[in-house]
Amino acid sequence: MKLNIFSKLVITVLSVAFVIGGFSIYLFSSQQRRITEDIYYGFANSTARSLDANISENDLKDTEGLKERLLKLLLLDPELLAISVNLEQDGKFQQLVSTEDSELTKEALDEDSKENLESFNTNKSRYHKEIYKGTNALSVIVPMHLSGKVVGTYDIVISLAVLNEALNSQTKNIVLVSLVSIVSIILIVLVVARLIILNPLSKLIVATKKIENGDFDIQIDNKTNDEIADLSRAYVQMAQKLKSSYAELEQRVIEKTSELSKILAKSQEQNRLLEDNKGAMINLLEDSRALEEELKVEKESVEKKVIERTNELSKEKAKLISSIEALNRAYILLDLGGNVILTNKQVDGILGKIDGAWSLSKLQEKMGENFNLAFSFKECLGSKKPITVEKISPGNKFLRMHMGPVLLDEKNVMGVLIVVGDVTEEKALERSREEFFSIASHELRTPLTAIRGNASLIKEFFKEKLKDPQLVEMIDDIEESSVRLIDIVNDFLNMGRLEQGRMQFKLEEFDLAELVRDSINQYQVTGSRQKLYLNFEEPKEKMIVRADKERTRQTLINLIGNGIKFTNEGGVTITTKLASGNACIYITDTGRGIPPENQGLLFRKFQQAGSSLYTRDTTKGTGLGLYISKLMIEGMGGKIWLDNSQVDKGTTFAFCLPLVTKKL
C-alpha cells in the first residue's frame, strides 16, 4: 500500500510523541518515588536522633517505660509502623525492646543482622524495602548513640502505603494529562501541516498538470511568504516565459540587463556597507585592546590591594595571638556548638596538661564536679550576658572564671570566651589576713577592756584625788579611746565570724516596728542626737519577721547612727513598707549626701564614701559598719541597699527581712 506524505507525517508524529511521553512519565515517576523515599529516610534519621537525645542509660534498664515512650511516638505519627531498639554484644545484636511482641521482630532482627552490623561499624544508616504485615514498608537501620558512642541500632519501619497510593494516583493523572496533551499537539500539527504544506503542494500539482497539457495561463493563489510561495511564483513566471519565449526575447534581454544593473548597484552598495562595517570592526578591536589594557592595570591594582590587606590582617592576627599568649590567664574560645577553637599556653599551666585537644567535657573534668560548665555555657549563650564565677576549687587550687558571649551585633552570637585565672595565692593571702585580724582582735580586746575598766574605776573611786584638770581630761581621753578601740576590735571579730560563716543567728519572731521604737528610745536617752529630729512613721499593721533580733537592732542602730553623724541640720526619718513578702525599713537623713562616683564604694571593707577617695575621716568610724550590716542582713535571708542619695540633700538606706507567713 502506497502512503502519501500526510500519512507518513501522521505516523511519525504519533510515534515520536508516544515515545517521548512514555519516557517522561517513567522518569518523573521514578524521580518522585526516589525523592519521597529519601525524605522518609531522612525522617527516620531525625527520629533516631530525637531518641538519642532523650534516651539515657537508666531508660535502657527500664524497658517497659522505654517501650511505652516508643508506642507514644507511633501514635504521634501514623506512618511509623514499628520501632525496635537493638543492643550490640560481642558482634551480635540482641533486641532490647520493640513495639511489636510477635516473633516477626526477632526473625527480622536475624535477617537484618548484617545490615545492623554494617550500620554499627560504619556509624551510617542503611535501609531496604520490605513487606510488613501485608503493607509495603521502608525499613531503616540507624546507629544508636549513648554518651557520644555507638551502642546499638534502631530498626524503624515506615509505611509506604500512602506513598504508593499517592504515586499511583499521580501517575494516572500524569498519563491522562500527557495523552490529552499528545493528542492535542498531534491535531494541531496535522492541521497546521495541511494548511501550510499540503494545500499549497496540491495547487502546485494542479498547475504542473496544466503546463504539461500546454496551458501556460496559470494562477496560483498562495498568500503565504515561504519557500512554497516562492516555488508557486516561480511556476507562474516559468509559464509566462515559455508562452512568450521568442516574441519577447529581446525585451527579456533588456529587462534582464536592467535587472543585472540593479543587482550590480545593489552589490556595490553592499560592498560599500561591508567597507564601513570593516572600519567599525577595526575601531571596535582597538577599543577592545584599550579596555583590555585598562582591565589589566585595574586587576594588578586590585591584586596589590588584596596582598596589602592580607599582610595587614596577618599582622593583626599575629598581634592578637601574641596578646592572647601574653595573658597570665587561661584563654579559651568556644563556638556555638561548644567546640574549643582557640586556647593559649596558660590553659595547660592553670588547668593542667591533657592528652589530645581540649573540649568542653575535658574542661569540665579539670574544673571539678562542683561547677557545671555546660550549664553556664548555655546560660551565657541564651542571656547574651557575661557570667563571673569568683570561686572554683578543683583539688587544691582556687580559680576565678569570667565567661562572656562573642557578639557580631546585638542579636547574633558567634561563640563564648572563657578566661580563667589562678587566684590560689590571692585566696591564701586573704585567708591569712582574716586570721591575722581575728588573732589580733582577740589579743587586743583583753588589755583594752582592762584599760577601760581601770579608767572607769579611777573616775569613780579616786575622783577627789584628781584635782589637776589636765589629768582628769587625760583620764577621760583614755576611757573614750579604749571604748572606741573595743568597738573597732568587736567590728573586726564580727567581720571575721561573718566572713568565715561562724556567726550563729538566733532566729525568732518579733515585731520590726517595735524594735525601731526601742532603738529610737536609745538615742532619746543618750542625747547623741544634738539638735536633730528623729521621726518614725508608724505602720498601720504589725510587721512580724523571723530574724536575729539583736543583729537586726545592731544594723538599725548603725544606719540611724550614720544618718545622725553625717547630718548637721534637719534630722532622720524612718519609714516602713511591705513588699513581696518582706518587711522593709527606710532610713532617710537630710545630711551631706554621697557623690555618685563614690556610691560604688559602699558595703565594702574599710571604705568610706566621703567626698574624697584618698582621705579617711577617722572620727566617723572604721568603714566596716555597712559591710558588717550587709553580711548580717544577708545571713538572715534579707537584703540591704542604698535606695537614694543626692549631694547636700540627703541619703536613704534601706533593708528588708522576710515576713512570717500566717498559718490558717
ZAMARGU-4260 file (C-alpha; in steps of 0.2 Angstrom, whole numbers, plus 5000, padded with zeros to 4 digits):
<rodrens>
0) 5000/5000/5000 | 5007/5017/4995 | 5007/5030/5009 | 5006/5049/5005 | 5016/5062/5013
5) 5002/5066/5025 | 5000/5048/5031 | 5019/5047/5034 | 5019/5063/5044 | 5005/5057/5055
10) 5013/5040/5059 | 5030/5049/5063 | 5022/5062/5074 | 5012/5049/5084 | 5027/5038/5086
15) 5039/5052/5092 | 5025/5059/5104 | 5021/5042/5112 | 5040/5038/5115 | 5044/5055/5122
20) 5028/5055/5133 | 5031/5037/5140 | 5049/5040/5144 | 5045/5057/5153 | 5031/5048/5163
25) 5043/5034/5168 | 5057/5047/5173 | 5045/5058/5183 | 5038/5043/5192 | 5055/5036/5196
30) 5062/5053/5202 | 5046/5056/5213 | 5047/5039/5221 | 5066/5041/5224 | 5064/5058/5232
35) 5050/5053/5243 | 5060/5038/5249 | 5074/5049/5253 | 5063/5060/5263 | 5056/5045/5273
40) 5075/5040/5275 | 5079/5057/5282 | 5063/5057/5293 | 5069/5040/5301 | 5086/5048/5304
45) 5079/5063/5313 | 5068/5051/5323 | 5083/5041/5329 | 5092/5057/5333 | 5077/5063/5344
50) 5078/5046/5353 | 5097/5048/5356 | 5094/5065/5364 | 5080/5058/5376 | 5086/5040/5380
55) 5099/5038/5394 | 5107/5023/5402 | 5093/5022/5415 | 5080/5021/5401 | 5089/5006/5394
60) 5086/4997/5411 | 5068/5002/5411 | 5062/4993/5395 | 5044/4994/5399 | 5045/5013/5401
65) 5055/5014/5385 | 5043/5003/5376 | 5028/5015/5382 | 5038/5030/5375 | 5041/5021/5358
70) 5022/5017/5357 | 5018/5036/5361 | 5029/5040/5347 | 5020/5028/5335 | 5003/5036/5340
75) 5010/5054/5336 | 5015/5048/5318 | 5003/5035/5309 | 5016/5032/5296 | 5028/5024/5309
80) 5023/5006/5309 | 5036/4999/5322 | 5052/5004/5331 | 5065/4991/5339 | 5080/4995/5350
85) 5094/4983/5347 | 5110/4982/5358 | 5127/4975/5351 | 5135/4962/5362 | 5151/4953/5355
90) 5147/4956/5337 | 5129/4950/5339 | 5113/4961/5341 | 5100/4957/5355 | 5083/4965/5354
95) 5081/4976/5370 | 5063/4982/5366 | 5051/4983/5352 | 5034/4990/5349 | 5029/4973/5342
100) 5028/4957/5353 | 5027/4944/5340 | 5041/4933/5334 | 5041/4943/5317 | 5053/4956/5325
105) 5065/4943/5331 | 5065/4935/5314 | 5068/4952/5306 | 5082/4955/5318 | 5090/4939/5312
110) 5088/4944/5294 | 5094/4961/5296 | 5109/4956/5307 | 5121/4960/5293 | 5114/4977/5290
115) 5114/4980/5309 | 5132/4976/5310 | 5137/4987/5295 | 5127/5002/5302 | 5135/4999/5319
120) 5153/4998/5312 | 5152/5012/5300 | 5141/5023/5310 | 5130/5025/5295 | 5111/5022/5291
125) 5105/5008/5280 | 5088/5005/5273 | 5078/4992/5262 | 5061/4989/5256 | 5050/4975/5263
130) 5033/4969/5266 | 5027/4972/5284 | 5011/4964/5289 | 5005/4964/5270 | 5010/4983/5268
135) 5024/4990/5258 | 5036/4997/5270 | 5054/5005/5272 | 5065/4998/5285 | 5079/5009/5291
140) 5093/5004/5302 | 5100/5019/5311 | 5115/5019/5323 | 5110/5021/5342 | 5121/5034/5351
145) 5123/5035/5370 | 5135/5047/5378 | 5143/5050/5360 | 5146/5031/5357 | 5138/5019/5346
150) 5130/5006/5357 | 5117/4998/5346 | 5104/5001/5332 | 5086/5007/5329 | 5076/4997/5317
155) 5062/5010/5311 | 5049/5003/5299 | 5039/5017/5290 | 5024/5013/5279 | 5025/5016/5260
160) 5006/5013/5258 | 5002/5032/5257 | 5017/5035/5246 | 5012/5021/5234 | 4994/5027/5233
165) 4999/5045/5230 | 5012/5040/5217 | 4999/5028/5208 | 4986/5042/5208 | 4999/5055/5202
170) 5005/5043/5188 | 4987/5040/5182 | 4984/5059/5182 | 5000/5062/5173 | 4997/5049/5160
175) 4979/5056/5157 | 4986/5074/5155 | 5000/5068/5144 | 4988/5058/5132 | 4977/5073/5131
180) 4992/5084/5128 | 4999/5072/5115 | 4983/5071/5105 | 4980/5090/5106 | 4998/5093/5099
185) 4996/5080/5085 | 4980/5088/5080 | 4987/5105/5079 | 5002/5099/5070 | 4992/5090/5057
190) 4980/5105/5054 | 4995/5116/5053 | 5004/5104/5041 | 4988/5103/5030 | 4986/5122/5029
195) 5004/5126/5027 | 5011/5112/5017 | 4999/5100/5009 | 4986/5113/5002 | 5000/5124/4993
200) 5008/5107/4986 | 4991/5102/4979 | 4989/5118/4970 | 5007/5116/4963 | 5002/5099/4957
205) 4987/5105/4948 | 4997/5119/4940 | 5011/5107/4934 | 4997/5096/4925 | 4991/5112/4916
210) 5008/5116/4910 | 5011/5098/4905 | 4995/5100/4894 | 5001/5116/4886 | 4991/5128/4896
215) 5003/5142/4901 | 4989/5153/4908 | 4990/5148/4926 | 4987/5157/4943 | 4992/5150/4960
220) 4983/5159/4974 | 4996/5157/4989 | 4996/5171/5002 | 5010/5164/5012 | 5028/5171/5012
225) 5038/5155/5012 | 5048/5143/5001 | 5032/5135/4994 | 5025/5153/4989 | 5042/5156/4981
230) 5040/5140/4971 | 5022/5144/4966 | 5028/5161/4959 | 5042/5153/4950 | 5029/5141/4942
235) 5019/5156/4936 | 5034/5165/4929 | 5040/5150/4920 | 5024/5148/4912 | 5024/5166/4906
240) 5041/5165/4900 | 5038/5149/4890 | 5022/5157/4882 | 5032/5172/4875 | 5048/5164/4873
245) 5054/5170/4856 | 5042/5185/4853 | 5048/5194/4869 | 5066/5188/4869 | 5074/5205/4865
250) 5063/5213/4878 | 5068/5200/4891 | 5086/5203/4887 | 5083/5222/4890 | 5074/5218/4906
255) 5087/5205/4911 | 5101/5218/4908 | 5091/5231/4919 | 5089/5218/4932 | 5108/5214/4932
260) 5111/5233/4933 | 5101/5234/4948 | 5109/5219/4955 | 5126/5227/4952 | 5121/5243/4960
265) 5115/5233/4975 | 5131/5223/4976 | 5141/5239/4975 | 5130/5246/4989 | 5133/5230/4999
270) 5152/5232/4996 | 5152/5250/5002 | 5142/5244/5018 | 5155/5230/5020 | 5169/5243/5020
275) 5160/5253/5033 | 5157/5238/5044 | 5176/5234/5042 | 5181/5251/5048 | 5169/5249/5063
280) 5176/5232/5067 | 5193/5239/5067 | 5188/5253/5079 | 5179/5240/5090 | 5195/5229/5090
285) 5206/5244/5095 | 5193/5249/5109 | 5194/5231/5115 | 5213/5232/5116 | 5212/5248/5126
290) 5199/5241/5138 | 5209/5225/5140 | 5224/5236/5145 | 5214/5246/5157 | 5207/5229/5165
295) 5224/5223/5166 | 5230/5238/5176 | 5215/5238/5187 | 5217/5219/5190 | 5235/5222/5196
300) 5229/5237/5207 | 5216/5225/5215 | 5228/5211/5217 | 5241/5223/5225 | 5227/5230/5237
305) 5222/5212/5242 | 5240/5207/5246 | 5242/5223/5256 | 5226/5219/5266 | 5231/5201/5268
310) 5248/5207/5275 | 5238/5219/5287 | 5227/5205/5293 | 5241/5193/5295 | 5250/5207/5306
315) 5234/5210/5316 | 5232/5191/5319 | 5250/5190/5325 | 5247/5204/5337 | 5231/5196/5343
320) 5239/5179/5345 | 5254/5187/5354 | 5242/5197/5366 | 5232/5181/5370 | 5248/5171/5373
325) 5255/5185/5384 | 5240/5184/5396 | 5243/5177/5413 | 5226/5169/5412 | 5219/5154/5403
330) 5211/5160/5387 | 5198/5148/5379 | 5187/5152/5364 | 5172/5141/5360 | 5160/5141/5345
335) 5141/5139/5346 | 5142/5120/5347 | 5154/5121/5362 | 5169/5116/5352 | 5186/5123/5358
340) 5193/5133/5343 | 5207/5143/5352 | 5217/5142/5368 | 5233/5150/5374 | 5248/5141/5383
345) 5241/5147/5400 | 5227/5134/5399 | 5239/5120/5402 | 5248/5129/5415 | 5232/5133/5425
350) 5221/5119/5422 | 5234/5105/5419 | 5240/5096/5403 | 5229/5083/5394 | 5231/5071/5381
355) 5224/5077/5364 | 5214/5093/5361 | 5204/5102/5373 | 5185/5100/5373 | 5170/5106/5384
360) 5170/5089/5393 | 5189/5090/5397 | 5187/5107/5404 | 5173/5101/5415 | 5184/5087/5422
365) 5198/5100/5426 | 5186/5112/5435 | 5178/5098/5446 | 5160/5092/5449 | 5155/5107/5460
370) 5154/5118/5445 | 5143/5115/5429 | 5152/5122/5415 | 5140/5116/5401 | 5125/5124/5410
375) 5135/5141/5412 | 5139/5140/5393 | 5121/5138/5388 | 5116/5151/5400 | 5129/5164/5393
380) 5123/5160/5375 | 5104/5162/5380 | 5106/5178/5390 | 5120/5185/5379 | 5127/5192/5396
385) 5144/5189/5404 | 5145/5177/5419 | 5158/5178/5433 | 5162/5164/5445 | 5173/5170/5459
390) 5177/5154/5467 | 5180/5137/5458 | 5190/5124/5469 | 5196/5109/5459 | 5208/5100/5470
395) 5220/5111/5480 | 5218/5126/5468 | 5206/5141/5468 | 5201/5148/5451 | 5191/5163/5445
400) 5182/5162/5429 | 5174/5175/5418 | 5163/5169/5403 | 5156/5181/5390 | 5147/5180/5373
405) 5156/5185/5357 | 5144/5196/5348 | 5144/5200/5330 | 5130/5213/5334 | 5116/5215/5346
410) 5107/5199/5341 | 5120/5187/5333 | 5132/5177/5344 | 5147/5168/5336 | 5153/5160/5352
415) 5159/5161/5370 | 5175/5167/5378 | 5181/5160/5394 | 5195/5167/5404 | 5201/5158/5419
420) 5213/5165/5432 | 5223/5156/5446 | 5218/5165/5462 | 5225/5152/5474 | 5239/5164/5481
425) 5226/5178/5482 | 5214/5167/5492 | 5228/5161/5504 | 5233/5179/5507 | 5216/5184/5510
430) 5213/5170/5522 | 5230/5174/5531 | 5224/5192/5533 | 5207/5187/5540 | 5216/5176/5553
435) 5228/5190/5557 | 5214/5202/5561 | 5205/5188/5571 | 5220/5184/5582 | 5225/5202/5584
440) 5207/5207/5589 | 5206/5193/5602 | 5223/5198/5609 | 5219/5217/5609 | 5202/5215/5617
445) 5208/5209/5634 | 5221/5224/5638 | 5208/5236/5631 | 5195/5230/5642 | 5207/5232/5657
450) 5211/5250/5652 | 5193/5255/5650 | 5189/5247/5667 | 5203/5255/5676 | 5199/5272/5669
455) 5181/5270/5675 | 5187/5265/5692 | 5199/5279/5694 | 5185/5292/5689 | 5173/5283/5701
460) 5183/5280/5716 | 5198/5292/5715 | 5188/5307/5709 | 5193/5318/5724 | 5212/5314/5721
465) 5211/5320/5703 | 5212/5339/5707 | 5223/5343/5691 | 5210/5347/5677 | 5223/5341/5664
470) 5224/5324/5672 | 5205/5322/5673 | 5205/5326/5654 | 5218/5313/5651 | 5208/5300/5660
475) 5193/5304/5650 | 5203/5303/5634 | 5209/5286/5639 | 5192/5280/5643 | 5184/5286/5627
480) 5199/5280/5616 | 5198/5262/5625 | 5179/5262/5621 | 5182/5266/5603 | 5196/5254/5601
485) 5185/5240/5609 | 5171/5244/5596 | 5184/5243/5582 | 5190/5226/5589 | 5172/5220/5590
490) 5169/5225/5572 | 5185/5215/5567 | 5179/5200/5576 | 5161/5201/5569 | 5168/5203/5552
495) 5179/5188/5554 | 5165/5177/5560 | 5153/5183/5546 | 5166/5180/5533 | 5170/5163/5539
500) 5152/5158/5542 | 5155/5156/5561 | 5142/5168/5567 | 5127/5160/5574 | 5110/5169/5571
505) 5096/5166/5585 | 5081/5167/5574 | 5065/5172/5582 | 5048/5180/5578 | 5047/5199/5583
510) 5038/5215/5578 | 5050/5225/5567 | 5041/5241/5571 | 5043/5239/5590 | 5062/5236/5588
515) 5063/5253/5578 | 5054/5262/5593 | 5066/5254/5606 | 5081/5259/5595 | 5074/5277/5594
520) 5072/5277/5613 | 5090/5273/5615 | 5095/5289/5606 | 5082/5299/5616 | 5091/5293/5632
525) 5109/5296/5627 | 5106/5313/5619 | 5118/5309/5605 | 5106/5317/5593 | 5112/5335/5596
530) 5098/5346/5589 | 5092/5335/5576 | 5074/5327/5574 | 5072/5308/5574 | 5055/5304/5567
535) 5046/5287/5565 | 5031/5285/5554 | 5021/5271/5562 | 5015/5257/5551 | 4996/5253/5550
540) 4999/5235/5555 | 5012/5224/5563 | 5027/5219/5554 | 5031/5201/5561 | 5048/5195/5554
545) 5059/5180/5558 | 5077/5185/5561 | 5090/5188/5575 | 5083/5202/5585 | 5100/5209/5592
550) 5109/5208/5575 | 5094/5217/5567 | 5095/5230/5581 | 5114/5232/5578 | 5110/5235/5559
555) 5096/5248/5563 | 5107/5257/5576 | 5122/5258/5564 | 5111/5265/5550 | 5102/5278/5561
560) 5119/5282/5569 | 5127/5285/5551 | 5112/5297/5547 | 5115/5307/5563 | 5134/5308/5561
565) 5133/5314/5543 | 5119/5327/5546 | 5121/5344/5553 | 5104/5352/5551 | 5087/5343/5550
570) 5086/5325/5555 | 5082/5307/5552 | 5065/5300/5546 | 5062/5281/5547 | 5048/5274/5536
575) 5041/5256/5533 | 5035/5247/5518 | 5028/5229/5514 | 5033/5222/5498 | 5034/5204/5490
580) 5033/5195/5507 | 5046/5206/5515 | 5046/5220/5528 | 5057/5235/5523 | 5064/5249/5533
585) 5069/5265/5525 | 5081/5277/5535 | 5082/5294/5527 | 5093/5309/5533 | 5095/5327/5527
590) 5114/5326/5528 | 5128/5330/5515 | 5124/5315/5504 | 5136/5304/5494 | 5143/5309/5477
595) 5138/5297/5463 | 5156/5292/5459 | 5158/5286/5477 | 5142/5276/5479 | 5150/5261/5472
600) 5162/5260/5487 | 5148/5257/5499 | 5146/5240/5508 | 5165/5236/5506 | 5178/5233/5519
605) 5187/5249/5526 | 5178/5260/5514 | 5170/5277/5517 | 5161/5285/5503 | 5166/5303/5508
610) 5170/5317/5496 | 5187/5311/5493 | 5194/5293/5489 | 5211/5297/5496 | 5207/5304/5514
615) 5198/5295/5528 | 5188/5303/5542 | 5194/5293/5557 | 5182/5301/5568 | 5167/5294/5559
620) 5172/5275/5561 | 5182/5262/5553 | 5172/5259/5537 | 5166/5242/5542 | 5149/5246/5548
625) 5140/5245/5532 | 5150/5230/5527 | 5146/5220/5543 | 5127/5226/5542 | 5127/5219/5524
630) 5134/5202/5530 | 5122/5201/5544 | 5106/5205/5535 | 5110/5193/5520 | 5114/5180/5533
635) 5097/5182/5540 | 5089/5180/5522 | 5087/5198/5519 | 5094/5212/5508 | 5102/5229/5512
640) 5105/5243/5499 | 5107/5262/5495 | 5090/5267/5490 | 5094/5286/5485 | 5107/5299/5489
645) 5109/5317/5482 | 5123/5328/5487 | 5118/5342/5500 | 5101/5335/5501 | 5102/5318/5510
650) 5103/5299/5509 | 5091/5285/5511 | 5097/5267/5516 | 5085/5253/5516 | 5085/5234/5522
655) 5071/5221/5521 | 5068/5205/5531 | 5056/5191/5526 | 5039/5192/5534 | 5032/5177/5544
660) 5018/5170/5534 | 5001/5167/5544 | 4996/5149/5546 | 4977/5146/5543
</rodrens>
